Amino acid sequence: MLDSLKHDVVRFLSNVRIQREDELAALEEQRRAAQAKDLEFKHDSASAIGDDSGSGNAEEADSQPFVREGKKVGRNEDCPCGSGKKYKQCHGKLS
């Protein structure tokens, strides 16, 4: 066990790379520039942006509460697909 620990420590230390502050700042600037280039936000209905007419709470006016059409299926009830399994083991299984 100590041999494997020594091996892991030596392997880790051999991969350490020491950088100067100016190198680190240059790398961080390159990363931020690349990230800003990738994050161009575009939306099909962007015409509403900047439009000051209205109350400003468009989400509140459009939001409707979710209404379930059928009966709620419990986790321990049989799955409605007819597999014979409990819902939590069939379609309600967490990924």
C-alpha positions in Angstrom: 0.0 0.0 0.0 2.8 2.4 0.8 4.5 1.6 -2.5 1.4 2.5 -4.4 1.0 5.7 -2.4 4.6 6.6 -3.1 4.1 5.8 -6.8 1.0 8.0 -6.9 2.7 10.9 -5.2 5.7 10.7 -7.6 3.4 10.5 -10.6 1.4 13.5 -9.4 4.5 15.6 -8.7 6.0 14.7 -12.1 2.9 16.2 -13.8 2.9 19.5 -11.9 3.7 22.5 -14.0 4.7 25.8 -12.4 3.6 28.9 -14.1 4.6 32.5 -13.6 2.0 35.2 -12.9 2.2 36.8 -16.3 1.8 33.4 -18.1 -1.2 32.6 -15.9 -2.8 36.0 -16.7 -2.2 35.5 -20.4 -3.8 32.1 -20.3 -6.8 33.4 -18.4 -7.3 36.2 -20.9 -7.2 33.7 -23.8 -9.7 31.5 -22.0 -12.1 34.4 -21.3 -11.8 35.6 -24.9 -12.6 32.1 -26.2 -15.5 31.8 -23.8 -17.0 35.2 -24.8 -16.7 34.3 -28.4 -18.7 31.1 -27.8 -21.4 32.8 -25.8 -23.2 34.8 -28.4 -26.8 34.9 -27.3 -29.3 35.0 -30.1 -33.0 34.5 -30.0 -35.5 34.3 -32.7 -38.0 36.7 -31.1 -35.4 39.2 -29.9 -37.4 42.1 -31.2 -39.1 42.5 -27.8 -35.8 43.3 -26.2 -35.5 47.0 -25.5 -39.2 47.6 -26.0 -40.3 49.6 -22.9 -44.0 49.4 -23.6 -46.0 47.2 -21.2 -45.6 46.4 -17.6 -42.2 44.7 -17.8 -43.5 41.5 -16.3 -44.2 39.5 -19.4 -43.5 36.2 -17.7 -46.2 36.8 -15.1 -48.8 37.4 -17.7 -47.9 34.4 -19.8 -47.4 31.8 -17.0 -50.2 29.4 -16.5 -50.3 26.7 -13.7 -49.7 23.2 -14.8 -52.9 21.1 -14.7 -52.5 17.3 -14.8 -55.1 15.7 -17.0 -55.1 12.2 -15.4 -54.6 10.7 -12.0 -51.2 11.2 -10.4 -49.1 8.0 -10.4 -47.4 7.2 -7.1 -43.9 5.8 -7.0 -44.9 2.5 -5.5 -48.0 2.0 -7.7 -47.9 -0.2 -10.8 -46.7 1.6 -13.9 -49.5 2.7 -16.2 -47.7 1.3 -19.3 -48.7 -2.2 -18.2 -45.3 -3.7 -17.6 -46.2 -5.0 -14.2 -43.3 -3.2 -12.6 -43.6 -0.4 -10.0 -43.6 3.1 -11.5 -40.3 3.9 -9.8 -38.6 0.9 -11.4 -40.1 1.5 -14.9 -40.9 5.0 -16.3 -40.3 6.9 -13.1 -36.7 5.6 -12.7 -34.3 8.3 -11.9 -31.4 8.6 -14.3 
